[in-house]
Amino acid sequence: MSTMLRKLQEKDVSGMLEWMHDERVARNFRFDFLSMTEEKALDFINNSFNDENQHFAIVDESDNYLGTISLKNISATDNNAEYAIVLMHKHWGKGFAQKATEELLQYAFQTLHLHRVYLNVLAENLRANNFYKKCGFTFEGTFKDHLRITAWGGGYKDLNWYAVMQ
C-alpha cells in the first residue's frame, strides 16, 4: 500500500475523531483529544491550511484517511517549522508514517524552502523517539519537567527535542 498527502477535508472528520478518542493514541499528546467534538474537529479542518500552519491528511491509494501530518509555526523569517504526526492506531507499524514523513520533509525543504524542521515529543514515548531518529531527525536535548499533564496519571513530563536540516 502506498500513501500520499493532501489537504484535510471534511470527510476526514470521522477518522480524526477515531484516533482522538483512542486512548492508545491520545495518551501520547499533551492535549485533551478525548473531549474533541465533531464540531471542533470540523472547525480545525476548515482552518487547517495557511501560511503559518499546514496540516495534511495521510491517505492511502483509495483516499482513505490514515492520519494527519503537519508543519506548524512556519516561520518565513527563520525558515523553520514544527513537525507533527499522528496515525490511527490500526495503521501503526505499516510504514505509512515514514513514507508520509519523507514526503512532508521533501515539501518543507523543496517547496517551502525551509532550512530546519523540528519537533518535540514526550521523552517517555520511546516508540515515537525511535521513529524520529529512524526518519533522520537528530536529538538536540531534553527539557526536564517541561510539561505538566493532568490526564493519564499526570505529573511533570520531560520533553525531547529533535530537528532535521536541509
Backbone as a chain_set.jsonl record, in Angstrom:
{"seq": "MSTMLRKLQEKDVSGMLEWMHDERVARNFRFDFLSMTEEKALDFINNSFNDENQHFAIVDESDNYLGTISLKNISATDNNAEYAIVLMHKHWGKGFAQKATEELLQYAFQTLHLHRVYLNVLAENLRANNFYKKCGFTFEGTFKDHLRITAWGGGYKDLNWYAVMQ", "coords": {"N": [[0.831, -1.186, 0.0], [0.473, 2.218, -0.737], [1.125, 5.631, 0.293], [-0.097, 8.999, 0.386], [-0.077, 12.593, 0.568], [-2.542, 15.056, 1.218], [-4.56, 18.038, 1.382], [-6.447, 18.438, 4.373], [-9.844, 17.351, 4.532], [-13.415, 17.768, 4.957], [-14.549, 15.243, 5.008], [-12.738, 13.736, 6.405], [-13.204, 13.86, 9.072], [-14.368, 11.792, 10.691], [-12.372, 9.825, 10.824], [-10.368, 11.317, 12.073], [-11.573, 11.814, 14.556], [-11.662, 9.203, 15.439], [-8.952, 8.482, 16.081], [-8.479, 10.484, 17.94], [-10.166, 9.846, 20.027], [-9.18, 7.491, 20.904], [-7.574, 6.004, 23.414], [-5.052, 4.766, 23.356], [-3.686, 6.179, 21.44], [-4.164, 8.933, 21.979], [-3.032, 9.35, 24.509], [-0.4, 9.943, 24.125], [-0.07, 12.587, 23.71], [-0.023, 16.049, 24.725], [-2.364, 17.402, 24.746], [-5.907, 17.42, 25.361], [-7.417, 15.306, 23.68], [-9.485, 13.523, 23.91], [-11.841, 14.812, 24.551], [-12.599, 16.025, 22.25], [-14.908, 17.25, 19.902], [-17.155, 16.605, 17.116], [-17.866, 19.013, 15.902], [-15.776, 20.762, 16.727], [-13.618, 19.454, 15.537], [-14.283, 19.679, 12.822], [-14.111, 22.453, 12.565], [-11.367, 22.756, 13.011], [-10.393, 21.401, 10.709], [-11.399, 23.075, 8.68], [-9.863, 25.31, 9.067], [-7.271, 24.592, 8.601], [-5.123, 25.068, 6.92], [-2.792, 27.364, 6.121], [-0.525, 30.186, 5.844], [0.948, 29.935, 8.183], [0.397, 27.485, 9.462], [0.196, 24.211, 8.305], [-1.667, 21.542, 7.757], [-1.906, 18.21, 6.822], [-3.742, 15.488, 5.377], [-2.934, 12.098, 5.718], [-3.229, 9.686, 3.383], [-4.423, 6.624, 1.839], [-4.112, 4.769, -1.304], [-6.748, 4.719, -2.088], [-7.772, 7.021, -1.153], [-8.447, 6.985, 1.543], [-8.55, 8.175, 4.821], [-5.768, 8.073, 6.971], [-4.284, 9.316, 8.893], [-2.876, 12.351, 10.306], [-0.517, 14.787, 9.308], [1.762, 17.395, 9.912], [3.022, 20.748, 9.394], [3.818, 23.176, 11.551], [3.649, 26.458, 13.013], [5.119, 27.834, 11.046], [7.859, 29.646, 10.035], [8.722, 32.28, 8.115], [10.704, 34.098, 8.482], [12.707, 32.804, 10.014], [12.976, 30.527, 8.563], [11.997, 27.969, 9.356], [10.046, 25.256, 10.764], [7.646, 23.53, 12.818], [7.235, 20.085, 13.159], [4.679, 17.6, 13.136], [2.936, 14.527, 13.732], [0.371, 12.073, 13.479], [-1.115, 8.905, 13.574], [-3.938, 6.807, 12.962], [-4.539, 4.161, 15.234], [-4.838, 1.576, 14.122], [-3.27, 1.655, 11.882], [-0.649, 1.744, 12.619], [2.811, 0.809, 12.471], [3.057, -0.023, 9.83], [4.514, 1.315, 7.959], [3.433, 3.627, 6.906], [3.691, 6.103, 8.251], [6.426, 6.716, 8.029], [6.768, 6.986, 5.253], [5.017, 9.133, 4.767], [6.282, 11.091, 6.289], [8.712, 11.38, 4.92], [7.712, 12.454, 2.512], [6.555, 14.848, 3.46], [8.809, 16.204, 4.484], [10.274, 16.55, 2.152], [8.566, 18.326, 0.818], [8.69, 20.459, 2.683], [11.39, 21.281, 2.481], [11.923, 21.563, -0.288], [9.72, 22.864, -1.505], [8.7, 24.817, 0.313], [11.093, 25.856, 1.013], [12.413, 25.662, 3.489], [14.845, 25.735, 6.131], [15.154, 24.288, 8.418], [13.48, 21.756, 10.235], [11.719, 20.985, 13.07], [10.86, 19.163, 16.11], [9.018, 18.209, 19.055], [8.688, 15.789, 21.65], [7.193, 13.629, 24.045], [9.461, 12.393, 26.37], [9.123, 9.871, 27.434], [7.793, 8.486, 25.476], [8.846, 6.142, 23.88], [8.581, 4.688, 21.484], [7.882, 6.676, 19.576], [10.142, 8.379, 19.812], [12.183, 6.683, 18.838], [11.223, 6.324, 16.233], [11.447, 8.943, 15.134], [14.234, 9.286, 15.085], [14.871, 7.26, 13.275], [13.803, 8.394, 11.004], [15.601, 10.339, 10.41], [15.816, 12.583, 12.023], [17.667, 14.528, 14.326], [18.598, 14.155, 17.669], [18.35, 16.774, 19.953], [18.192, 17.572, 22.584], [16.899, 17.531, 26.009], [14.159, 18.882, 27.701], [13.73, 19.117, 30.968], [11.099, 18.115, 33.138], [9.248, 19.724, 31.757], [6.592, 19.853, 30.891], [3.382, 19.938, 32.382], [1.133, 17.57, 32.873], [-2.23, 16.757, 33.19], [-3.94, 14.68, 32.643], [-4.063, 11.037, 32.284], [-2.801, 10.08, 34.63], [-1.022, 12.038, 35.063], [1.327, 14.593, 36.119], [4.686, 15.928, 36.011], [6.433, 16.097, 32.972], [9.167, 15.094, 30.907], [10.476, 16.569, 27.937], [11.585, 15.745, 24.794], [13.639, 17.081, 22.238], [14.017, 17.312, 18.727], [15.542, 17.697, 15.473], [15.777, 18.265, 11.932], [17.845, 19.248, 9.288], [18.17, 20.938, 6.164]], "CA": [[0.0, 0.0, 0.0], [1.225, 3.465, -0.767], [0.467, 6.765, 0.934], [0.131, 10.326, -0.178], [-0.571, 13.686, 1.388], [-3.438, 16.037, 0.619], [-5.157, 18.899, 2.4], [-7.556, 17.842, 5.124], [-11.189, 17.607, 4.012], [-14.457, 17.489, 5.941], [-14.801, 13.797, 5.072], [-11.731, 13.129, 7.27], [-13.542, 14.089, 10.48], [-14.61, 10.558, 11.451], [-11.063, 9.229, 11.081], [-9.687, 12.131, 13.078], [-12.197, 11.548, 15.858], [-11.313, 7.839, 15.849], [-7.681, 8.472, 16.816], [-8.57, 11.403, 19.081], [-10.905, 9.196, 21.102], [-8.494, 6.227, 21.181], [-6.632, 6.284, 24.484], [-3.717, 4.294, 22.976], [-3.076, 7.231, 20.641], [-4.31, 10.239, 22.621], [-2.211, 9.495, 25.705], [0.938, 10.379, 23.725], [-0.104, 14.023, 23.439], [-0.288, 16.876, 25.901], [-3.691, 17.99, 24.604], [-7.023, 16.555, 25.705], [-8.153, 14.967, 22.46], [-10.655, 12.702, 24.22], [-13.036, 15.657, 24.614], [-12.819, 16.647, 20.939], [-16.23, 17.019, 19.307], [-17.187, 16.695, 15.66], [-17.889, 20.436, 15.549], [-14.418, 21.308, 16.89], [-12.762, 18.828, 14.531], [-14.606, 20.319, 11.536], [-13.541, 23.796, 12.62], [-9.933, 22.581, 12.792], [-10.198, 21.072, 9.293], [-11.692, 24.254, 7.853], [-8.828, 26.318, 9.306], [-6.065, 23.775, 8.753], [-4.068, 25.309, 5.939], [-2.498, 28.779, 5.867], [0.916, 30.431, 5.788], [1.595, 29.611, 9.455], [0.161, 26.085, 9.814], [-0.265, 23.408, 7.175], [-1.986, 20.189, 8.208], [-2.25, 17.351, 5.693], [-4.223, 14.13, 5.617], [-2.19, 10.971, 5.165], [-4.271, 8.832, 2.812], [-3.964, 5.511, 1.01], [-4.389, 4.946, -2.738], [-8.194, 4.895, -2.255], [-8.082, 8.295, -0.493], [-8.938, 6.766, 2.903], [-7.778, 8.878, 5.842], [-4.971, 7.228, 7.859], [-3.749, 10.147, 9.966], [-2.591, 13.753, 9.999], [0.881, 15.201, 9.42], [1.678, 18.854, 9.912], [4.066, 21.736, 9.612], [3.183, 24.201, 12.369], [4.505, 27.597, 13.379], [6.033, 28.064, 9.924], [8.474, 30.966, 10.132], [9.417, 32.746, 6.916], [11.876, 34.828, 8.967], [13.747, 31.868, 10.444], [12.962, 29.386, 7.635], [11.821, 26.706, 10.046], [8.68, 24.88, 11.122], [7.495, 22.404, 13.731], [6.651, 18.881, 12.573], [3.837, 16.76, 13.994], [2.29, 13.432, 13.005], [-0.428, 11.112, 14.233], [-1.804, 7.9, 12.759], [-4.922, 5.967, 13.625], [-3.824, 3.018, 15.799], [-4.874, 0.404, 13.244], [-2.293, 1.831, 10.8], [0.703, 1.771, 13.175], [3.737, -0.272, 12.157], [2.913, -0.473, 8.441], [5.356, 2.137, 7.091], [2.736, 4.823, 6.421], [4.23, 7.306, 8.882], [7.741, 7.036, 7.475], [6.571, 7.481, 3.884], [4.411, 10.462, 4.867], [7.309, 11.997, 6.802], [9.622, 11.654, 3.801], [7.012, 13.35, 1.588], [6.397, 16.159, 4.086], [10.114, 16.864, 4.549], [10.586, 16.989, 0.794], [7.746, 19.531, 0.62], [9.213, 21.52, 3.548], [12.68, 21.779, 2.019], [11.947, 21.909, -1.713], [8.645, 23.781, -1.879], [8.678, 25.958, 1.23], [12.488, 26.29, 1.15], [12.791, 25.767, 4.89], [16.197, 25.315, 6.475], [15.118, 23.4, 9.588], [12.192, 21.26, 10.715], [11.961, 20.5, 14.425], [9.718, 18.572, 16.802], [9.212, 17.797, 20.438], [7.952, 14.563, 21.959], [7.382, 13.168, 25.415], [10.634, 11.522, 26.476], [8.684, 8.507, 27.757], [7.209, 7.864, 24.285], [10.02, 5.534, 23.252], [8.246, 4.32, 20.107], [7.99, 7.88, 18.751], [11.539, 8.818, 19.802], [12.915, 5.815, 17.906], [10.737, 6.616, 14.889], [12.02, 10.203, 14.643], [15.636, 9.018, 14.763], [14.86, 6.451, 12.053], [13.457, 9.291, 9.892], [16.697, 11.276, 10.163], [15.85, 13.693, 12.965], [18.767, 14.476, 15.274], [18.249, 14.518, 19.042], [19.017, 18.018, 20.34], [18.226, 17.753, 24.027], [15.708, 17.269, 26.809], [13.68, 19.876, 28.657], [13.3, 18.356, 32.142], [9.849, 18.551, 33.785], [8.796, 20.871, 30.963], [5.138, 19.866, 30.758], [2.569, 19.399, 33.473], [-0.014, 16.923, 32.248], [-3.184, 16.37, 34.227], [-4.565, 13.412, 32.243], [-3.242, 9.817, 32.274], [-1.98, 9.976, 35.823], [-0.429, 13.357, 35.174], [2.665, 14.852, 36.618], [5.599, 16.665, 35.145], [6.998, 15.224, 31.939], [10.31, 15.567, 30.12], [10.192, 16.749, 26.521], [12.767, 15.631, 23.936], [13.633, 17.919, 21.035], [14.727, 16.781, 17.554], [15.461, 18.538, 14.277], [16.469, 17.864, 10.714], [18.15, 20.43, 8.483], [18.413, 20.654, 4.758]], "C": [[0.871, 1.242, 0.0], [0.422, 4.562, -0.079], [0.743, 8.016, 0.144], [-0.443, 11.351, 0.774], [-1.506, 14.545, 0.558], [-3.976, 16.912, 1.737], [-6.285, 18.148, 3.094], [-8.887, 18.254, 4.512], [-12.208, 17.224, 5.077], [-14.738, 15.993, 6.067], [-13.808, 13.073, 5.98], [-12.117, 13.178, 8.751], [-13.739, 12.795, 11.264], [-13.294, 9.847, 11.767], [-10.283, 9.999, 12.127], [-10.258, 11.856, 14.459], [-11.87, 10.145, 16.35], [-9.999, 7.827, 16.617], [-7.744, 9.381, 18.038], [-9.255, 10.758, 20.284], [-10.331, 7.821, 21.458], [-7.394, 6.503, 22.211], [-5.213, 5.849, 24.134], [-2.965, 5.345, 22.176], [-3.034, 8.537, 21.435], [-3.389, 10.426, 23.824], [-0.786, 9.947, 25.396], [1.026, 11.883, 23.463], [-0.438, 14.797, 24.704], [-1.695, 17.446, 25.879], [-4.772, 16.958, 24.914], [-7.865, 16.276, 24.462], [-9.413, 14.155, 22.749], [-11.943, 13.519, 24.263], [-13.335, 16.358, 23.284], [-14.187, 16.253, 20.396], [-16.13, 17.09, 17.791], [-17.149, 18.148, 15.211], [-16.495, 21.063, 15.64], [-13.471, 20.73, 15.846], [-13.019, 19.433, 13.153], [-14.044, 21.731, 11.477], [-12.033, 23.741, 12.392], [-9.647, 22.323, 11.316], [-10.365, 22.309, 8.422], [-10.682, 25.376, 8.031], [-7.442, 25.679, 9.354], [-4.924, 24.11, 7.801], [-3.935, 26.81, 5.674], [-0.98, 28.956, 5.875], [1.651, 29.983, 7.051], [1.486, 28.137, 9.838], [-0.399, 25.342, 8.615], [-0.403, 21.96, 7.627], [-2.482, 19.386, 7.008], [-2.856, 16.043, 6.181], [-3.226, 13.166, 4.992], [-3.266, 10.012, 4.672], [-3.642, 7.694, 2.019], [-4.383, 5.75, -0.441], [-5.879, 5.09, -3.031], [-8.689, 6.162, -1.571], [-8.744, 8.099, 0.867], [-7.995, 7.436, 3.882], [-7.083, 7.875, 6.767], [-4.472, 8.009, 9.073], [-3.508, 11.563, 9.468], [-1.103, 14.007, 10.198], [0.918, 16.702, 9.164], [3.034, 19.538, 9.932], [3.369, 22.889, 10.328], [4.187, 25.304, 12.669], [5.56, 27.86, 12.302], [6.551, 29.495, 9.996], [9.231, 31.293, 8.85], [10.678, 33.498, 7.306], [13.023, 33.88, 9.275], [13.87, 30.651, 9.538], [12.905, 28.056, 8.367], [10.345, 26.466, 10.344], [8.725, 23.692, 12.06], [6.738, 21.282, 13.038], [5.776, 18.181, 13.603], [3.187, 15.688, 13.129], [1.468, 12.599, 13.973], [-1.109, 10.184, 13.237], [-2.865, 7.216, 13.602], [-4.196, 4.689, 14.063], [-3.768, 1.824, 14.844], [-3.874, 0.494, 12.091], [-0.849, 1.904, 11.312], [1.513, 0.577, 12.66], [3.682, -0.775, 10.731], [3.731, 0.367, 7.447], [4.704, 3.413, 6.583], [3.356, 6.108, 6.974], [5.574, 7.697, 8.287], [7.611, 7.593, 6.062], [6.003, 8.895, 3.908], [5.43, 11.49, 5.351], [8.297, 12.361, 5.699], [8.993, 12.649, 2.832], [6.881, 14.752, 2.173], [7.729, 16.901, 4.143], [10.563, 17.334, 3.169], [9.827, 18.276, 0.474], [8.318, 20.706, 1.423], [10.484, 22.132, 2.971], [12.655, 22.249, 0.568], [10.886, 22.924, -2.12], [8.632, 25.023, -0.996], [10.07, 26.549, 1.466], [12.879, 26.538, 2.604], [14.216, 25.262, 5.085], [16.175, 24.226, 7.549], [13.68, 23.021, 9.912], [12.466, 20.593, 12.062], [10.69, 19.891, 15.01], [10.065, 18.384, 18.26], [8.269, 16.644, 20.723], [8.196, 14.216, 23.422], [8.547, 12.182, 25.457], [10.227, 10.078, 26.727], [8.063, 7.778, 26.566], [8.351, 7.275, 23.444], [9.774, 5.165, 21.797], [8.422, 5.53, 19.176], [9.429, 8.373, 18.68], [12.361, 7.99, 18.817], [12.506, 6.084, 16.461], [11.392, 7.882, 14.328], [13.493, 10.038, 14.284], [15.738, 8.241, 13.453], [14.582, 7.32, 10.82], [14.513, 10.368, 9.648], [16.725, 12.494, 11.06], [16.976, 13.462, 13.97], [18.285, 14.945, 16.643], [19.041, 15.752, 19.441], [19.045, 18.253, 21.842], [16.887, 17.472, 24.679], [15.411, 18.463, 27.693], [13.092, 19.083, 29.818], [12.046, 18.979, 32.763], [9.218, 19.746, 33.078], [7.279, 20.98, 30.876], [4.486, 19.323, 32.018], [1.29, 18.873, 32.839], [-0.94, 16.429, 33.341], [-3.864, 15.042, 33.902], [-3.571, 12.266, 32.409], [-2.345, 9.694, 33.49], [-1.151, 11.216, 36.07], [0.989, 13.415, 35.671], [3.475, 15.66, 35.618], [6.297, 15.691, 34.205], [8.174, 15.902, 31.247], [9.925, 15.604, 28.642], [11.505, 16.669, 25.747], [12.571, 16.465, 22.681], [14.526, 17.288, 19.964], [14.621, 17.797, 16.429], [16.168, 17.844, 13.118], [16.664, 19.128, 9.893], [18.444, 20.015, 7.06], [19.892, 20.567, 4.49]], "O": [[1.898, 1.289, 0.677], [-0.789, 4.444, 0.108], [1.679, 8.088, -0.653], [-1.205, 11.014, 1.68], [-1.299, 14.74, -0.64], [-3.858, 16.563, 2.912], [-6.981, 17.335, 2.487], [-9.036, 19.377, 4.03], [-11.907, 16.453, 5.988], [-15.129, 15.531, 7.139], [-14.016, 11.901, 6.296], [-11.428, 12.597, 9.59], [-13.305, 12.715, 12.413], [-13.125, 9.323, 12.868], [-9.613, 9.406, 12.972], [-9.511, 11.684, 15.422], [-11.805, 9.917, 17.558], [-9.921, 7.23, 17.691], [-7.129, 9.083, 19.063], [-8.951, 11.093, 21.429], [-10.936, 7.077, 22.23], [-6.4, 7.161, 21.903], [-4.256, 6.491, 24.566], [-1.736, 5.4, 22.227], [-1.982, 9.169, 21.545], [-3.002, 11.554, 24.127], [-0.04, 10.298, 26.311], [2.068, 12.388, 23.045], [-1.054, 14.269, 25.63], [-2.175, 17.929, 26.905], [-4.56, 15.758, 24.743], [-8.885, 16.923, 24.226], [-10.317, 14.105, 21.914], [-13.025, 12.977, 24.036], [-14.235, 17.195, 23.215], [-14.573, 15.084, 20.426], [-15.139, 17.578, 17.248], [-16.469, 18.477, 14.24], [-16.08, 21.802, 14.747], [-12.612, 21.443, 15.326], [-12.077, 19.674, 12.397], [-13.549, 22.154, 10.433], [-11.479, 24.571, 11.671], [-8.762, 22.951, 10.735], [-9.558, 22.556, 7.526], [-10.648, 26.305, 7.223], [-6.551, 26.159, 10.054], [-3.862, 23.491, 7.873], [-4.819, 27.441, 5.094], [-0.24, 27.974, 5.91], [2.844, 29.683, 6.999], [2.392, 27.597, 10.473], [-1.356, 25.793, 7.985], [0.581, 21.253, 7.846], [-3.365, 19.828, 6.273], [-2.524, 15.555, 7.261], [-2.738, 13.385, 3.884], [-4.116, 9.574, 5.447], [-2.493, 7.777, 1.585], [-4.939, 6.798, -0.77], [-6.246, 5.539, -4.117], [-9.896, 6.357, -1.426], [-9.519, 8.95, 1.304], [-6.778, 7.282, 3.785], [-7.712, 6.95, 7.281], [-4.262, 7.441, 10.145], [-3.889, 11.921, 8.353], [-0.501, 13.5, 11.145], [0.197, 17.216, 8.309], [4.033, 18.998, 10.407], [2.448, 23.502, 9.788], [5.4, 25.11, 12.59], [6.733, 28.079, 12.602], [5.767, 30.444, 10.015], [10.245, 30.67, 8.536], [11.634, 33.532, 6.531], [14.161, 34.106, 8.863], [14.769, 29.83, 9.722], [13.653, 27.13, 8.054], [9.511, 27.359, 10.193], [9.702, 22.945, 12.098], [5.711, 21.519, 12.401], [6.089, 18.17, 14.794], [2.92, 15.906, 11.948], [1.828, 12.443, 15.14], [-1.611, 10.617, 12.199], [-2.707, 7.066, 14.813], [-3.332, 4.191, 13.341], [-2.749, 1.138, 14.774], [-3.655, -0.495, 11.392], [0.074, 2.105, 10.523], [0.979, -0.511, 12.444], [4.208, -1.85, 10.439], [3.648, 0.154, 6.237], [5.352, 4.205, 5.899], [3.525, 7.084, 6.243], [5.835, 8.879, 8.065], [8.276, 8.57, 5.716], [6.453, 9.759, 3.156], [5.442, 12.627, 4.88], [8.675, 13.525, 5.563], [9.657, 13.581, 2.379], [7.073, 15.739, 1.463], [7.776, 18.102, 3.878], [11.165, 18.399, 3.04], [10.4, 19.212, -0.085], [8.421, 21.819, 0.907], [10.645, 23.352, 2.969], [13.307, 23.238, 0.231], [11.131, 23.758, -2.992], [8.562, 26.147, -1.495], [10.2, 27.622, 2.055], [13.584, 27.498, 2.914], [14.72, 24.463, 4.296], [17.049, 23.36, 7.592], [12.778, 23.859, 9.869], [13.344, 19.737, 12.172], [9.594, 20.075, 14.482], [11.231, 18.397, 18.653], [7.199, 16.531, 20.125], [9.269, 14.479, 23.966], [8.601, 11.243, 24.663], [10.911, 9.157, 26.281], [7.829, 6.572, 26.64], [8.756, 7.847, 22.432], [10.666, 5.314, 20.962], [9.036, 5.416, 18.115], [9.898, 8.749, 17.606], [13.148, 8.542, 18.048], [13.35, 6.074, 15.565], [11.84, 7.894, 13.182], [13.952, 10.59, 13.284], [16.595, 8.534, 12.619], [15.064, 7.025, 9.727], [14.339, 11.218, 8.775], [17.578, 13.364, 10.882], [17.206, 12.335, 14.408], [17.648, 15.992, 16.766], [20.262, 15.784, 19.289], [19.844, 19.055, 22.324], [15.886, 17.213, 24.012], [16.303, 18.993, 28.357], [12.054, 18.439, 29.66], [11.942, 20.199, 32.896], [8.716, 20.666, 33.724], [6.741, 22.085, 30.795], [4.974, 18.377, 32.636], [0.471, 19.64, 32.334], [-0.512, 15.775, 34.292], [-4.32, 14.35, 34.812], [-2.384, 12.492, 32.646], [-1.211, 9.232, 33.364], [-0.635, 11.418, 37.169], [1.735, 12.436, 35.647], [3.004, 16.018, 34.538], [6.699, 14.599, 34.606], [8.178, 17.114, 31.031], [9.15, 14.774, 28.166], [12.432, 17.435, 26.011], [11.47, 16.54, 22.135], [15.623, 16.804, 20.244], [13.732, 18.648, 16.424], [17.022, 16.976, 13.299], [15.773, 19.973, 9.808], [18.9, 18.905, 6.788], [20.301, 20.332, 3.353]]}, "num_chains": 1, "name": "protein.A"}
